[in-house]
Each structure stands twice: as structure tokens, then as C-alpha cells.
């Protein structure tokens, strides 16, 4: 028989995966839908973007629930990884934006680049934290 905390963590992780997947799909629909599916329909575009915002709130709440269900060590690893990813995002994002604004780089700074940096940093910090504490 599995421990109740393990079952709760599994349930919360699946719930977080569902909300994250729903949000990613909704981001894709809100980004590409107006270009490929419903060209020029501003009302539908606004509706899908609003839906994306609401699904994003659901993902945030699922993340909070997930964190609350973790044991102390897992929570510590997650929070450290989030702190590192947030810190790097702010520092690198502002530097990247400044490079664009001052025309040091010849292309536009895109938020997608920052999102990729955050994701890679977060995953690396989770792996490093797990190897350090376990």
C-alpha cells in the first residue's frame, strides 16, 4: 500500500500536468488561431486570449496545490528552482530587452526566448537540486 503523501503528490502532479497542458494548447490556439483558423475575427481572438488567461489562473492554482502537497525537501527543491528561474528571468530578460532597445542586437527581443530560458533553467535547477539533496 502506498503512503497517502505519495498518492497526493501523484494526484497533484497529474492535475498540474493537465492544467499546464491545457494552458500550452490554449497559448498555441490564441497565438496561431487568428493567423490560421479565424483570420480577422477580433471578437473570437479576444475571447480565446481571455480564456487563455483564465486557464493560466487554473494552472497557477494547480501549481500552488502541488507545492502545498509536497514534503519539505521536495518543496525546498521546487522553491529554490523557482527562485533561480525567476531571478535569471528578470536579470537576463531586462538585459536582453535593453540590448534590443539600444539596437545592440539586430533582431527583436522575443518573449519566447525568455520563456525557453526560464524552462531550461527551472528544469536544470530541479535536476541539480534532486542530485544535491538525495
C-alpha positions as CSV (number, residue, x, y, z in Angstrom):
1,X,0.0,0.0,0.0
2,X,1.3,3.4,-1.0
3,X,1.7,6.2,1.5
4,X,-1.0,8.9,1.5
5,X,1.5,11.7,0.7
6,X,2.8,9.7,-2.3
7,X,-0.7,9.3,-3.6
8,X,-1.5,13.0,-3.0
9,X,1.7,14.1,-4.8
10,X,0.9,11.8,-7.8
11,X,-2.7,13.2,-7.9
12,X,-1.4,16.8,-7.7
13,X,1.3,16.2,-10.3
14,X,-1.3,14.8,-12.7
15,X,-3.6,17.8,-12.0
16,X,-0.7,20.2,-12.6
17,X,0.2,18.4,-15.8
18,X,-3.4,18.6,-17.1
19,X,-3.6,22.4,-16.4
20,X,-0.2,23.0,-17.8
21,X,-1.0,21.1,-21.0
22,X,-4.4,22.9,-21.3
23,X,-2.6,26.2,-20.9
24,X,0.1,25.4,-23.5
25,X,-2.5,24.2,-26.0
26,X,-4.5,27.4,-25.4
27,X,-1.4,29.5,-25.9
28,X,-0.9,27.9,-29.3
29,X,-4.6,28.4,-30.2
30,X,-4.6,32.0,-29.1
31,X,-1.3,32.7,-30.9
32,X,-1.9,30.9,-34.2
33,X,-5.7,30.7,-34.4
34,X,-6.1,34.3,-35.6
35,X,-3.5,33.7,-38.2
36,X,-4.6,30.3,-39.5
37,X,-8.1,29.5,-38.3
38,X,-10.3,32.6,-38.0
39,X,-8.4,35.4,-39.8
40,X,-9.7,38.8,-38.8
41,X,-12.2,37.8,-36.2
42,X,-11.2,40.1,-33.4
43,X,-14.0,39.1,-31.0
44,X,-13.0,35.4,-31.2
45,X,-9.4,36.3,-30.7
46,X,-10.2,38.4,-27.6
47,X,-12.3,35.5,-26.3
48,X,-9.6,32.9,-26.8
49,X,-7.0,35.2,-25.2
50,X,-9.3,35.8,-22.2
51,X,-9.8,32.0,-22.0
52,X,-6.0,31.6,-22.0
53,X,-5.8,34.0,-19.1
54,X,-8.4,32.0,-17.1
55,X,-6.7,28.7,-17.9
56,X,-3.4,30.2,-16.8
57,X,-5.0,31.1,-13.5
58,X,-6.1,27.4,-13.2
59,X,-2.5,26.4,-13.8
60,X,-1.2,28.7,-11.1
61,X,-3.8,27.3,-8.6
62,X,-2.8,23.8,-9.6
63,X,0.9,24.7,-9.0
64,X,0.1,26.1,-5.6
65,X,-1.9,22.9,-4.7
66,X,1.0,20.8,-5.9
67,X,3.6,22.7,-3.8
68,X,1.4,22.5,-0.7
69,X,1.2,18.7,-1.1
70,X,4.9,18.1,-1.3
71,X,7.1,17.1,1.6
72,X,9.6,19.6,3.0
73,X,12.6,18.5,0.9
74,X,10.6,18.4,-2.4
75,X,9.1,21.8,-1.6
76,X,12.6,23.2,-0.9
77,X,14.0,21.9,-4.2
78,X,11.0,23.3,-6.1
79,X,11.1,26.7,-4.4
80,X,14.9,27.0,-5.0
81,X,14.5,26.1,-8.6
82,X,11.6,28.7,-9.0
83,X,13.7,31.3,-7.3
84,X,16.7,30.7,-9.6
85,X,14.5,30.7,-12.7
86,X,12.7,33.9,-11.6
87,X,15.9,35.7,-10.8
88,X,17.6,34.7,-14.1
89,X,14.4,35.6,-16.0
90,X,14.4,39.1,-14.5
91,X,18.1,39.8,-14.9
92,X,18.5,38.2,-18.3
93,X,15.2,39.5,-19.6
94,X,15.9,43.1,-18.7
95,X,19.4,42.8,-20.2
96,X,18.0,41.2,-23.4
97,X,15.4,43.9,-23.7
98,X,18.0,46.6,-23.2
99,X,20.1,45.1,-25.9
100,X,17.1,45.3,-28.2
101,X,16.1,48.9,-27.2
102,X,19.7,50.2,-27.7
103,X,19.9,48.3,-31.1
104,X,23.0,46.3,-29.9
105,X,21.3,43.2,-31.3
106,X,20.0,43.3,-34.9
107,X,16.7,41.5,-34.1
108,X,13.8,42.0,-31.8
109,X,13.9,40.5,-28.4
110,X,11.1,37.9,-28.2
111,X,9.4,36.7,-25.1
112,X,9.6,33.2,-26.4
113,X,13.4,33.3,-26.0
114,X,12.9,34.2,-22.3
115,X,10.3,31.5,-21.8
116,X,12.7,28.9,-23.1
117,X,15.4,30.2,-20.8
118,X,13.1,30.0,-17.8
119,X,12.0,26.5,-18.7
120,X,15.6,25.2,-19.2
121,X,16.8,27.0,-16.0
122,X,14.0,25.6,-14.0
123,X,14.5,22.0,-15.2
124,X,18.2,22.2,-14.7
125,X,17.8,23.6,-11.1
126,X,15.3,20.8,-10.3
127,X,17.8,18.1,-11.5
128,X,20.7,19.7,-9.6
129,X,18.6,20.1,-6.5
130,X,17.4,16.5,-6.6
131,X,21.0,15.3,-7.1
132,X,22.3,17.5,-4.3
133,X,19.7,16.6,-1.7
134,X,19.1,12.9,-2.4
